[in-house]
């Protein structure tokens, strides 16, 4: 596959003879950070200015180094499948973030309720209504914390940056 074919596949724009800029397929971005250069002699240089390794760019395209040196057609279906999977994973991550945020917000609310009803219960320990409110709030906090805990495990996909952002709030 030639550098021009790679650039065409990625909807790159030519900015000089044998040089193109395109969106890097190895990460999500709005503007192009991938430089595709025809080095001559069948050599292609791929450089992502965002810091992606050439190996990662090739994997995202579904190519190997050999594919760049051999003149063979590009498998658009494989590239589309990779892009569809990446989009599916991004949607799943967005859903996990929303669910995690919602659960954290609910847990904070019920922690606050438990704290306030605990203060009132301390002032009037004989009140059955306050005792019921206090214990039901604590039960809801435990349930929500149990629901959030598995989401903190790396196998479930929530990145540490999301967790750190939530902890700050």
Secondary structure, DSSP 8 states (H G I E B T S, - for coil): --HHHHHHHTT-EEEETTEEEE--TTS--SS--EEEEEEETTEEEEEETT---HHHHHHHHT--HHHHHS-----HHHHHHHHHHHHHHHHHHHHHHHHHHHHHHHHHHHHHHHHHHHHHHHH-TT-HHHHHHHHHHHHHHHHHHHHHHGGGSGGGT--HHHHHHHHH-
